Structures are given as C-alpha cells and as structure tokens.
C-alpha cells in the first residue's frame, strides 16, 4: 500500500542531442529520509523496463533524477515505472505512459542540418535550403516550422 505524500512530484523528461534523456522529479512532500526512488523506462510495450544507471541525488542521497544515454523512441511514446521504497521494501509503484510532446516529456531539437545559401544576385534574392534536424524518433513523420532571420552585412 502506498503511503500518502511519498509519491514523486513534478516528473519531467527532456530528450536532447538526439539520444540523451534527463528525467527529474521532486521527492514526495512527506517522504522520510530513508525513502528511495527507482526509475525504469522503455520505448515500446514489448520491451523490458530498463533501470536508470546514472541517478541524480539530493543531499539525503535520495534519487531525484536520471541521465539516460542511447535513447530511441518508437511511435513518439515512452513508458516509465517508478518504484518507491523505504528500508528496502517497495511501498509504491507508478507506471506512466506519455507521448512527445507532452508537458512531462519533450525533446530539445538540434538545429537544421546542411544549411546552404545560394545568392544569385540582388534582384533575384537568395535560396536557402536545409535538412530537418535529427530526432530520437524512429519514425520521421514530424512536421517542423522554421523561422528565418536574415541580416544584411
């Protein structure tokens, strides 16, 4: 049975540099010093959960986050399992299924790739081409909006 106030709060995961993911959370408001949190994740239903290998800790050595590497997302969905334990005994389990983008699961994209600018003359202007940024998604059906800021020298 869960103990009130021990559950994590403000759980957020951000993917960056294509394949790295940081997840952070706040310790439950009434969690005692010996309360510990263990985070697992997977990118599809058919996989097994993988435990965090690189925890972030607070001053009481409680886990308050995790750094994951080699992250790939299938179908823009991820699954998280949080185990809460006290004195080595699991007291609470929480499973989350979230999509990109979501308020708790997002990706910071890299800039567009292979940007080229070809200016043919003052009257014709310039042609700018680029490739979409790489993402952690397996499927590349994402739509991107670009904003171009042209400054003349």
N, C-alpha and C positions, 0 to 999 in steps of 0.2 A: 504494500500500500504506500502511496505517495505521502510525503509529509509536506503540509502546506508551507509555501514560501521557499522551498528548496529548488524549485524548477528554475532553469536558466531564463533570463530575460534579455530582450534586445539582441536576438540572434541575427547576425548579418554575415553573408559570404560575398566576397568580391573576387572575380577572376581578373588577372592582369598579366601582361606579357604573354598572352596566348595560352599558357599551360600552367600558370601558378594560381593558387587559390588561397586566400586568407579568410578564415571564419573566426568571428569573435562573438562573445556574449558576456553578459553580466551575471555574476553569481546571484542566486536567489536571495531576496531581502532578509530572510530569517535563517539562511543556511549557516550551520555551525562551522567552526574552523576545520573540522575533520571531514566535511562534505567534499567529495571529489566528483569531477565531471569527465566523462569519456565520450569522445566524438567519433562516429563512424560515418562513412559516406559511400555511395555507389552512384553510377550514372545510368543504370538501367535496372529494371526489375529482376532480370535473370542473373545478374552478377551477385557476388557475395559482398557484404559490407566490409570495408577496409578501415582499420582503426588509424587514427592520426598517429604519425611517427614524430611529429615536431610540435609539441604543445607550447603555448604561451602561458606563463604562470603569473599569478599575483603575489603579493608579499607573504601570503599564507601558504604558498606553493600549490594553490588550487588552480586547475586548468581553466583559463578564461579565453582560450582561442587556440587555433591550429593553423599551421602553414602546410599546405599540400603542394606537391610538385607533380608534373606529368599529368595534368588534368585534361580529360577529353569528355565532352558532354554529348550524349545521344539525345536527339529529339528535344533539345533545349530543356531537359528536365533532370533534376538531381534528387536523390533520396538521402536523408540524414537520419541517423539514430543517435540519441543522446542517452547515455546511462548515467544516472546519479547514484552515488554510493556513499555510505557512511560506515566507517570501521570495516571496510572491505565487503560490505553487504549491499547489493543493489536494492535501492529503495524506490526507484522511479525509472521508467523508460518512456522516451518520447520519440516518435517517428514522424518526420516531416517529408512531404513530397512537394517540391517547389519548381517553378519554371523561370527561365530567363525571358524577359526581365521581370523581376518581382521586387517588392520593397525589401526583401531579405536576401535576394540572390541576383546579382548583376555582374556585368562584365565591363571593365575599362578597356576600350579598344585601342589598338595601336594606330598610328597614322596610316593613311593610304600608302600603298606601295608603288614603286616605279613611276613617280610623278615626272612627266615630261611637259615642257613648254616649248611650243614652236610658234614664233612670231614671224609672219610673212611680210609685214610692212605696216606702216601707220594706218593706212586706210582699211586694211583687212583685219587688223587686230591679231589676237593670239589664240592658238588652240592649246588647251590644257587637257592632258589625258592622265589617268591613273588607274590602278587596280584596287579593288576593295581590300580592307585590312584583313589579316588572318584572324580567325576566331578559334575558340575552344570547341565550337560545334562541329559535329561530324557532318551534318547536312548544311550546305551553303545556300539556303533559301532565304537568307536575311536580306532585308532592304535597308539601305543606308542613305541618309541625307547628308549632303556636303555643303559647306559654306566656303566660298572662295573670297579671299580678301586680297585685292590687287593693289599694290603700292608702286607708284612710278618712281624711279630713281632720278 
